[in-house]
Amino acid sequence: MRLGTEWNRRSFLGTLGMIAGSMMAPAKLFAAKAGAKVSGFGQSGNPYEELGVTTVINCEGTMTMLGGSILRPELEAVMAQAGRHFVSIPELEVAAGKRIREMLKLPEGYTALVTAGAAAAIQSGLAGILTGDNETFIKQLPDLTGLKSEVIIQKSHRNPFDHQLRTTGIKLIEIETRDELRQAISPRTAMMHFSNFANASGQIKVDEWVKLAKEYQIPCMNDAAADTPPVSHLWDYANMGYDLITFSGGKAMRGPQCAGLLIGRKDLVAYALLNNSPHEDTLGRSSKVGKEEVIGMVKALDLYLKEDHEALNNEWQGRLDLISRQITRVPGVSTSFFVPDIANHVPHMQITWDEAKISLTPKQVSQMLRESKPAIVMGGGEGKPGMAMNSFMLQPGEDRIVAAQLVRIFREHSA
Ligand SMILES: *Cc1c(COP(=O)(O)O)cnc(C)c1O
């Protein structure tokens, strides 16, 4: 679908209708066999090692820097099915949004868009608010001539992902108090942005922020990228009245790494899609989301919603308990547990030791784990002493390996 001179809404919809009408082709004819035999690159079963890149045991969680999450086999299978056919991507996007709306029981007037990640959802969502369905404006971004040009954000909510807001050309207006917010609102205000993980640090909390936005009739976005579990967050903020909400698909939901969700008001979600790939001459053209990711995101939600979340939580805690039991046998080592209130709301364990008994800094332990075989990635205690880890991205059996390596390192450096 080309956003060229001939592009307009009617031709866009007309093409969709034609495509929909011819969808009855015997698609099965083209279905290739799954589980193809691999020769050449990939034949070892670990293409990373074939490239000389060491795969790691992940004690840090759903970090994009480490590849996010690992797909469930059933999700892989459905994504492979998706890869065997051609479809109209805009038609697919709308249908996927409809299915997601049903699965999440979103409020009346809401739908969803699968994007290339939460970051892409932030960008496209704001772009849609700025441009509506005006083709000239869509092509013109990030030139804001004739458009609103400011987004209001609490100072403590600034974070690296607001770069995605700034790519549209807007200026961020930082405020701290309610009074400052009221003074900052002007005809230039396009949107009010909320960073969900920063809820505790701002003076205006998540529920009040959206009420204030409604009072001034300003569209309001909540970036909740890493904020499942709990699963209810997927609909809570829509129910609260946020116009747009973003989630990462490849974090705890274990969807495709290059997928995310923009949940929101139907009109705004439609405008976001017009600002996104596959439409050309758009800001979002660089955030392409493929058919496999769109289908994969729907399937990931299907699986995630059916999951026994309490059982999962117990399993994650059980892995930490196993590691704790083994490493605390080394004199001087102790552990404690915590769950972040929001974002990565899963069991974490802090590991500390008496440096008089074990002469190692957290940085050294981290380095030694990284160099152990298999390599283990575990960071410092995030502002707390010692090391911190979580277990929700560990694969079966890896808890034992982590425990054994930590015990070895601590014993080797015990006085
Ligand atoms: C991870 C994250 C994002 C980006 O999500 P992607 O799906 O990787 O694009 C945005 N905001 C916050 C707060 C995040 O944690």
The ligand as an SDF file (V2000), in Angstrom:
LIG
                    3D

 15 15  0  0  0  0  0  0  0  0999 V2000
   11.1040   -1.9020   27.2080 C   0  0  0  0  0  0  0  0  0  0  0  0
   10.4560   -0.5790   27.3450 C   0  0  0  0  0  0  0  0  0  0  0  0
   10.0510    0.1500   26.2160 C   0  0  0  0  0  0  0  0  0  0  0  0
   10.3250   -0.3280   24.8220 C   0  0  0  0  0  0  0  0  0  0  0  0
    9.6820   -1.5190   24.5080 O   0  0  0  0  0  0  0  0  0  0  0  0
   10.0430   -2.3150   23.1810 P   0  0  0  0  0  0  0  0  0  0  0  0
    8.9460   -3.3120   23.0590 O   0  0  0  0  0  0  0  0  0  0  0  0
   11.3800   -2.9290   23.4070 O   0  0  0  0  0  0  0  0  0  0  0  0
   10.0660   -1.3460   22.0670 O   0  0  0  0  0  0  0  0  0  0  0  0
    9.4270    1.3560   26.4010 C   0  0  0  0  0  0  0  0  0  0  0  0
    9.1960    1.8410   27.6430 N   0  0  0  0  0  0  0  0  0  0  0  0
    9.5800    1.1790   28.7430 C   0  0  0  0  0  0  0  0  0  0  0  0
    9.3050    1.7770   30.0760 C   0  0  0  0  0  0  0  0  0  0  0  0
   10.2210   -0.0570   28.6400 C   0  0  0  0  0  0  0  0  0  0  0  0
   10.5880   -0.7230   29.7250 O   0  0  0  0  0  0  0  0  0  0  0  0
  1  2  1  0
  2  3  1  0
  2 14  2  0
  3  4  1  0
  3 10  2  0
  4  5  1  0
  5  6  1  0
  6  7  2  0
  6  8  1  0
  6  9  1  0
 10 11  1  0
 11 12  2  0
 12 13  1  0
 12 14  1  0
 14 15  1  0
M  END
$$$$
